[in-house]
Amino acid sequence: MNHRFGQWVFALAVGLLVALAAYRWVTDPAPRAERELQERVVLAARNELRTTLGLERPELVDPLAPNRSVGKAYVYRANQGWQVSGYYRRNDGDEWHAYLVTLDVMLALTHLKVNDSAFLGAAQTNSRLEAVP
């Protein structure tokens, strides 16, 4: 009988610990705040990509619009800012082009690298743009 009582106490203690850990995990605001920040970063990267390349309505694959068949997309902190990677194409007939946007802490563009030979000329006049064939 003593053995059964110990099992019940142990089960109750483990259950309470799991419930407390789950409650703390669900109510922790830090992951939500980080996700919101990452969403703002990706939206800023989209805007910088469109304006720098002069694209009106590109089709995008990025961390907010993933498409694993095209490729993986990432948003992560870098030295003094952020980097967002993904793919774009100008229309359905175009191939997918990889890009890497580097933003500073204020979410302003510091560097844009695209794998698209169409922007080789533009990259010569824009120091923040790097185009590779």
SEKOLKE-24828 format. One record per residue: residue number from 1; residue in one letter; chain; x, y, z of N, C-alpha, C, CB in turn. Coordinates in steps of 0.1 Angstrom, whole numbers, plus 5000, padded with zeros to 4 digits. Glycine has a CB too. Layout:
REM residues N
[pt NUM, "a", "A", [X, Y, Z], [X, Y, Z], [X, Y, Z], [X, Y, Z]]
...
This chain:
REM residues 133
[pt 1, "m", "A", [5008, 4988, 5000], [5000, 5000, 5000], [5009, 5013, 5000], [4991, 5000, 5012]]
[pt 2, "n", "A", [5020, 5013, 5007], [5029, 5024, 5007], [5035, 5027, 4993], [5040, 5021, 5017]]
[pt 3, "h", "A", [5037, 5016, 4986], [5042, 5017, 4973], [5032, 5024, 4963], [5045, 5003, 4967]]
[pt 4, "r", "A", [5020, 5021, 4964], [5010, 5028, 4956], [5008, 5043, 4959], [4996, 5021, 4958]]
[pt 5, "f", "A", [5009, 5046, 4972], [5008, 5060, 4976], [5020, 5068, 4970], [5008, 5061, 4991]]
[pt 6, "g", "A", [5032, 5062, 4970], [5043, 5069, 4964], [5042, 5071, 4949], [5056, 5060, 4967]]
[pt 7, "q", "A", [5036, 5061, 4942], [5033, 5062, 4928], [5024, 5074, 4925], [5027, 5049, 4922]]
[pt 8, "w", "A", [5013, 5075, 4933], [5004, 5086, 4931], [5010, 5100, 4934], [4992, 5084, 4941]]
[pt 9, "v", "A", [5018, 5100, 4944], [5025, 5113, 4947], [5035, 5117, 4935], [5032, 5112, 4960]]
[pt 10, "f", "A", [5042, 5107, 4931], [5051, 5109, 4920], [5044, 5114, 4907], [5060, 5097, 4917]]
[pt 11, "a", "A", [5033, 5107, 4904], [5025, 5110, 4892], [5019, 5124, 4893], [5014, 5100, 4890]]
[pt 12, "l", "A", [5014, 5128, 4905], [5009, 5141, 4907], [5020, 5152, 4906], [5002, 5142, 4921]]
[pt 13, "a", "A", [5031, 5149, 4912], [5042, 5159, 4911], [5047, 5161, 4896], [5054, 5154, 4920]]
[pt 14, "v", "A", [5048, 5150, 4889], [5052, 5151, 4875], [5042, 5159, 4867], [5055, 5137, 4869]]
[pt 15, "g", "A", [5029, 5155, 4869], [5018, 5162, 4862], [5018, 5177, 4865], [5005, 5156, 4866]]
[pt 16, "l", "A", [5020, 5181, 4877], [5020, 5195, 4881], [5032, 5202, 4874], [5021, 5197, 4896]]
[pt 17, "l", "A", [5044, 5196, 4874], [5055, 5202, 4868], [5053, 5203, 4853], [5068, 5193, 4870]]
[pt 18, "v", "A", [5048, 5193, 4846], [5045, 5195, 4832], [5035, 5206, 4829], [5040, 5181, 4826]]
[pt 19, "a", "A", [5024, 5206, 4838], [5014, 5217, 4836], [5020, 5231, 4838], [5003, 5215, 4846]]
[pt 20, "l", "A", [5029, 5232, 4848], [5035, 5245, 4850], [5044, 5249, 4839], [5043, 5245, 4864]]
[pt 21, "a", "A", [5052, 5239, 4834], [5061, 5242, 4823], [5053, 5246, 4810], [5070, 5230, 4820]]
[pt 22, "a", "A", [5042, 5239, 4808], [5034, 5242, 4796], [5028, 5256, 4797], [5023, 5232, 4794]]
[pt 23, "y", "A", [5023, 5259, 4809], [5017, 5272, 4811], [5028, 5283, 4809], [5012, 5273, 4826]]
[pt 24, "r", "A", [5039, 5282, 4814], [5050, 5292, 4813], [5054, 5293, 4798], [5062, 5288, 4821]]
[pt 25, "w", "A", [5054, 5282, 4791], [5058, 5282, 4777], [5048, 5289, 4769], [5060, 5268, 4771]]
[pt 26, "v", "A", [5035, 5287, 4771], [5024, 5293, 4764], [5023, 5308, 4767], [5011, 5286, 4767]]
[pt 27, "t", "A", [5025, 5312, 4779], [5024, 5326, 4783], [5036, 5335, 4781], [5019, 5327, 4797]]
[pt 28, "d", "A", [5047, 5329, 4777], [5059, 5336, 4775], [5058, 5345, 4763], [5072, 5327, 4773]]
[pt 29, "p", "A", [5059, 5359, 4764], [5058, 5368, 4753], [5070, 5369, 4744], [5054, 5381, 4758]]
[pt 30, "a", "A", [5081, 5364, 4748], [5094, 5366, 4740], [5093, 5359, 4726], [5105, 5360, 4748]]
[pt 31, "p", "A", [5088, 5346, 4725], [5088, 5341, 4711], [5078, 5348, 4702], [5083, 5326, 4712]]
[pt 32, "r", "A", [5067, 5353, 4707], [5058, 5360, 4699], [5064, 5374, 4694], [5045, 5363, 4706]]
[pt 33, "a", "A", [5071, 5380, 4703], [5077, 5393, 4700], [5088, 5391, 4690], [5083, 5399, 4713]]
[pt 34, "e", "A", [5096, 5380, 4691], [5106, 5377, 4681], [5100, 5374, 4668], [5115, 5365, 4686]]
[pt 35, "r", "A", [5089, 5367, 4667], [5082, 5363, 4655], [5077, 5376, 4648], [5071, 5353, 4657]]
[pt 36, "e", "A", [5071, 5385, 4656], [5066, 5398, 4650], [5078, 5406, 4644], [5059, 5406, 4661]]
[pt 37, "l", "A", [5089, 5406, 4651], [5101, 5413, 4646], [5106, 5407, 4633], [5112, 5413, 4657]]
[pt 38, "q", "A", [5106, 5394, 4633], [5110, 5387, 4621], [5101, 5390, 4609], [5111, 5372, 4623]]
[pt 39, "e", "A", [5088, 5391, 4612], [5078, 5394, 4601], [5081, 5408, 4596], [5064, 5393, 4606]]
[pt 40, "r", "A", [5083, 5418, 4605], [5086, 5431, 4600], [5099, 5432, 4592], [5088, 5441, 4613]]
[pt 41, "v", "A", [5109, 5424, 4596], [5121, 5423, 4588], [5119, 5418, 4574], [5132, 5414, 4596]]
[pt 42, "v", "A", [5111, 5407, 4573], [5109, 5401, 4560], [5101, 5411, 4551], [5101, 5388, 4561]]
[pt 43, "l", "A", [5091, 5418, 4557], [5083, 5428, 4549], [5092, 5439, 4545], [5072, 5433, 4558]]
[pt 44, "a", "A", [5101, 5444, 4553], [5111, 5454, 4549], [5120, 5449, 4538], [5119, 5459, 4561]]
[pt 45, "a", "A", [5124, 5436, 4539], [5133, 5430, 4528], [5125, 5429, 4515], [5138, 5416, 4533]]
[pt 46, "r", "A", [5112, 5426, 4516], [5104, 5425, 4503], [5104, 5439, 4497], [5090, 5420, 4506]]
[pt 47, "n", "A", [5101, 5449, 4505], [5100, 5463, 4499], [5114, 5467, 4493], [5096, 5472, 4511]]
[pt 48, "e", "A", [5124, 5464, 4500], [5138, 5468, 4495], [5141, 5461, 4482], [5149, 5466, 4505]]
[pt 49, "l", "A", [5137, 5448, 4481], [5140, 5440, 4469], [5132, 5446, 4457], [5136, 5426, 4471]]
[pt 50, "r", "A", [5119, 5449, 4460], [5111, 5455, 4449], [5116, 5468, 4444], [5096, 5456, 4454]]
[pt 51, "t", "A", [5119, 5477, 4454], [5123, 5491, 4450], [5137, 5491, 4444], [5123, 5500, 4462]]
[pt 52, "t", "A", [5146, 5483, 4449], [5160, 5483, 4444], [5160, 5478, 4430], [5169, 5476, 4453]]
[pt 53, "l", "A", [5153, 5467, 4427], [5153, 5460, 4414], [5143, 5466, 4405], [5151, 5446, 4416]]
[pt 54, "g", "A", [5134, 5475, 4410], [5124, 5481, 4402], [5113, 5471, 4397], [5130, 5487, 4390]]
[pt 55, "l", "A", [5110, 5461, 4405], [5100, 5451, 4402], [5087, 5455, 4407], [5105, 5437, 4407]]
[pt 56, "e", "A", [5077, 5455, 4398], [5063, 5459, 4403], [5056, 5448, 4411], [5055, 5463, 4391]]
[pt 57, "r", "A", [5055, 5436, 4405], [5048, 5425, 4412], [5056, 5412, 4410], [5034, 5424, 4406]]
[pt 58, "p", "A", [5067, 5411, 4417], [5074, 5398, 4415], [5068, 5387, 4424], [5089, 5400, 4420]]
[pt 59, "e", "A", [5069, 5375, 4419], [5065, 5364, 4427], [5076, 5360, 4437], [5061, 5351, 4418]]
[pt 60, "l", "A", [5073, 5360, 4450], [5083, 5358, 4460], [5082, 5345, 4468], [5083, 5370, 4469]]
[pt 61, "v", "A", [5093, 5339, 4471], [5094, 5328, 4481], [5103, 5334, 4491], [5099, 5315, 4474]]
[pt 62, "d", "A", [5098, 5335, 4504], [5106, 5340, 4515], [5100, 5334, 4528], [5105, 5356, 4516]]
[pt 63, "p", "A", [5106, 5337, 4539], [5101, 5331, 4551], [5086, 5332, 4554], [5109, 5336, 4563]]
[pt 64, "l", "A", [5080, 5343, 4549], [5066, 5344, 4551], [5057, 5337, 4541], [5062, 5359, 4552]]
[pt 65, "a", "A", [5063, 5334, 4530], [5057, 5327, 4519], [5066, 5315, 4514], [5053, 5336, 4507]]
[pt 66, "p", "A", [5068, 5305, 4522], [5077, 5294, 4518], [5071, 5285, 4507], [5080, 5286, 4531]]
[pt 67, "n", "A", [5081, 5280, 4500], [5077, 5270, 4489], [5089, 5261, 4488], [5074, 5277, 4475]]
[pt 68, "r", "A", [5089, 5250, 4495], [5101, 5241, 4496], [5105, 5235, 4482], [5098, 5230, 4506]]
[pt 69, "s", "A", [5095, 5235, 4473], [5099, 5229, 4460], [5108, 5239, 4452], [5087, 5226, 4452]]
[pt 70, "v", "A", [5107, 5252, 4456], [5116, 5262, 4450], [5129, 5263, 4457], [5109, 5276, 4450]]
[pt 71, "g", "A", [5129, 5263, 4470], [5141, 5263, 4478], [5137, 5268, 4492], [5151, 5272, 4472]]
[pt 72, "k", "A", [5147, 5268, 4501], [5145, 5272, 4515], [5148, 5287, 4516], [5155, 5264, 4524]]
[pt 73, "a", "A", [5141, 5293, 4525], [5142, 5308, 4527], [5144, 5310, 4542], [5129, 5315, 4522]]
[pt 74, "y", "A", [5153, 5319, 4545], [5157, 5321, 4559], [5156, 5336, 4563], [5170, 5316, 4562]]
[pt 75, "v", "A", [5154, 5339, 4576], [5155, 5352, 4582], [5163, 5350, 4595], [5141, 5359, 4585]]
[pt 76, "y", "A", [5174, 5357, 4596], [5183, 5355, 4608], [5190, 5368, 4611], [5192, 5343, 4606]]
[pt 77, "r", "A", [5194, 5369, 4624], [5202, 5380, 4628], [5216, 5379, 4622], [5202, 5381, 4643]]
[pt 78, "a", "A", [5221, 5390, 4618], [5235, 5391, 4613], [5242, 5402, 4621], [5236, 5394, 4598]]
[pt 79, "n", "A", [5255, 5404, 4618], [5262, 5414, 4625], [5256, 5428, 4623], [5277, 5415, 4620]]
[pt 80, "q", "A", [5251, 5434, 4634], [5245, 5447, 4633], [5233, 5448, 4624], [5255, 5457, 4629]]
[pt 81, "g", "A", [5225, 5437, 4623], [5213, 5438, 4615], [5207, 5424, 4612], [5216, 5445, 4602]]
[pt 82, "w", "A", [5201, 5423, 4600], [5194, 5411, 4596], [5198, 5407, 4582], [5179, 5413, 4597]]
[pt 83, "q", "A", [5196, 5394, 4579], [5197, 5389, 4566], [5184, 5381, 4563], [5210, 5381, 4564]]
[pt 84, "v", "A", [5179, 5382, 4551], [5167, 5375, 4546], [5171, 5369, 4532], [5155, 5384, 4545]]
[pt 85, "s", "A", [5169, 5356, 4531], [5172, 5350, 4518], [5159, 5344, 4513], [5182, 5339, 4520]]
[pt 86, "g", "A", [5158, 5343, 4500], [5147, 5337, 4493], [5148, 5337, 4478], [5134, 5345, 4497]]
[pt 87, "y", "A", [5137, 5336, 4471], [5137, 5335, 4456], [5127, 5345, 4451], [5135, 5321, 4452]]
[pt 88, "y", "A", [5129, 5350, 4439], [5119, 5358, 4432], [5119, 5354, 4417], [5122, 5373, 4434]]
[pt 89, "r", "A", [5108, 5357, 4411], [5108, 5357, 4396], [5098, 5368, 4392], [5103, 5343, 4391]]
[pt 90, "r", "A", [5101, 5373, 4380], [5094, 5385, 4375], [5080, 5381, 4370], [5102, 5392, 4364]]
[pt 91, "n", "A", [5079, 5369, 4364], [5066, 5364, 4358], [5067, 5349, 4357], [5063, 5371, 4344]]
[pt 92, "d", "A", [5056, 5343, 4353], [5055, 5328, 4352], [5066, 5322, 4343], [5041, 5324, 4348]]
[pt 93, "g", "A", [5070, 5329, 4332], [5079, 5324, 4323], [5094, 5326, 4327], [5078, 5332, 4310]]
[pt 94, "d", "A", [5096, 5333, 4338], [5109, 5336, 4343], [5113, 5324, 4352], [5110, 5349, 4350]]
[pt 95, "e", "A", [5126, 5322, 4353], [5131, 5312, 4363], [5133, 5318, 4377], [5145, 5306, 4358]]
[pt 96, "w", "A", [5134, 5310, 4387], [5135, 5315, 4400], [5150, 5320, 4402], [5132, 5304, 4411]]
[pt 97, "h", "A", [5151, 5332, 4409], [5164, 5338, 4411], [5166, 5339, 4426], [5165, 5352, 4404]]
[pt 98, "a", "A", [5177, 5334, 4431], [5180, 5335, 4446], [5184, 5350, 4449], [5191, 5325, 4450]]
[pt 99, "y", "A", [5181, 5354, 4461], [5185, 5367, 4466], [5189, 5366, 4481], [5174, 5377, 4464]]
[pt 100, "l", "A", [5197, 5375, 4485], [5200, 5377, 4499], [5200, 5392, 4502], [5215, 5371, 4502]]
[pt 101, "v", "A", [5191, 5396, 4511], [5190, 5410, 4515], [5196, 5412, 4529], [5175, 5414, 4515]]
[pt 102, "t", "A", [5205, 5421, 4530], [5211, 5425, 4543], [5206, 5438, 4547], [5227, 5425, 4542]]
[pt 103, "l", "A", [5200, 5439, 4559], [5194, 5451, 4564], [5202, 5455, 4577], [5179, 5449, 4567]]
[pt 104, "d", "A", [5202, 5468, 4580], [5208, 5472, 4593], [5198, 5471, 4604], [5214, 5487, 4591]]
[pt 105, "v", "A", [5201, 5476, 4615], [5192, 5476, 4627], [5179, 5483, 4625], [5199, 5481, 4640]]
[pt 106, "m", "A", [5180, 5494, 4617], [5168, 5502, 4614], [5160, 5497, 4602], [5173, 5517, 4611]]
[pt 107, "l", "A", [5164, 5485, 4597], [5158, 5478, 4586], [5159, 5485, 4573], [5143, 5476, 4589]]
[pt 108, "a", "A", [5170, 5492, 4571], [5174, 5499, 4559], [5184, 5490, 4551], [5180, 5513, 4561]]
[pt 109, "l", "A", [5183, 5489, 4538], [5191, 5481, 4530], [5206, 5485, 4531], [5186, 5481, 4515]]
[pt 110, "t", "A", [5214, 5475, 4533], [5229, 5477, 4533], [5235, 5470, 4521], [5235, 5473, 4546]]
[pt 111, "h", "A", [5229, 5458, 4517], [5234, 5451, 4506], [5223, 5441, 4501], [5247, 5442, 4511]]
[pt 112, "l", "A", [5223, 5440, 4488], [5214, 5431, 4481], [5221, 5423, 4471], [5202, 5438, 4474]]
[pt 113, "k", "A", [5221, 5410, 4472], [5228, 5401, 4463], [5218, 5393, 4456], [5239, 5392, 4470]]
[pt 114, "v", "A", [5218, 5393, 4442], [5208, 5386, 4434], [5216, 5377, 4425], [5198, 5395, 4427]]
[pt 115, "n", "A", [5210, 5365, 4422], [5215, 5356, 4412], [5207, 5358, 4399], [5215, 5341, 4417]]
[pt 116, "d", "A", [5210, 5369, 4393], [5202, 5373, 4381], [5211, 5382, 4372], [5189, 5380, 4385]]
[pt 117, "s", "A", [5214, 5377, 4360], [5223, 5384, 4351], [5216, 5396, 4345], [5227, 5375, 4340]]
[pt 118, "a", "A", [5203, 5397, 4346], [5195, 5409, 4341], [5199, 5422, 4349], [5181, 5407, 4342]]
[pt 119, "f", "A", [5205, 5421, 4360], [5208, 5432, 4368], [5223, 5435, 4369], [5203, 5431, 4382]]
[pt 120, "l", "A", [5231, 5429, 4360], [5245, 5431, 4360], [5249, 5446, 4358], [5252, 5423, 4350]]
[pt 121, "g", "A", [5242, 5452, 4349], [5244, 5466, 4346], [5240, 5475, 4357], [5237, 5471, 4333]]
[pt 122, "a", "A", [5229, 5472, 4363], [5224, 5480, 4375], [5234, 5479, 4386], [5210, 5476, 4379]]
[pt 123, "a", "A", [5240, 5468, 4388], [5249, 5466, 4399], [5261, 5474, 4398], [5253, 5451, 4400]]
[pt 124, "q", "A", [5265, 5478, 4386], [5277, 5486, 4384], [5275, 5501, 4388], [5281, 5486, 4369]]
[pt 125, "t", "A", [5262, 5505, 4388], [5259, 5519, 4392], [5254, 5520, 4407], [5249, 5525, 4383]]
[pt 126, "n", "A", [5250, 5509, 4413], [5244, 5508, 4426], [5254, 5500, 4435], [5230, 5502, 4426]]
[pt 127, "s", "A", [5260, 5507, 4444], [5270, 5500, 4453], [5264, 5490, 4463], [5278, 5511, 4461]]
[pt 128, "r", "A", [5251, 5492, 4465], [5245, 5482, 4475], [5239, 5470, 4468], [5233, 5489, 4482]]
[pt 129, "l", "A", [5240, 5470, 4454], [5235, 5458, 4447], [5246, 5450, 4441], [5226, 5463, 4435]]
[pt 130, "e", "A", [5245, 5437, 4443], [5255, 5428, 4437], [5247, 5418, 4429], [5264, 5421, 4448]]
[pt 131, "a", "A", [5251, 5417, 4416], [5244, 5407, 4407], [5254, 5397, 4403], [5237, 5414, 4395]]
[pt 132, "v", "A", [5251, 5384, 4403], [5259, 5374, 4398], [5252, 5366, 4388], [5264, 5364, 4410]]
[pt 133, "p", "A", [5258, 5362, 4377], [5251, 5354, 4367], [5248, 5340, 4371], [5260, 5354, 4354]]
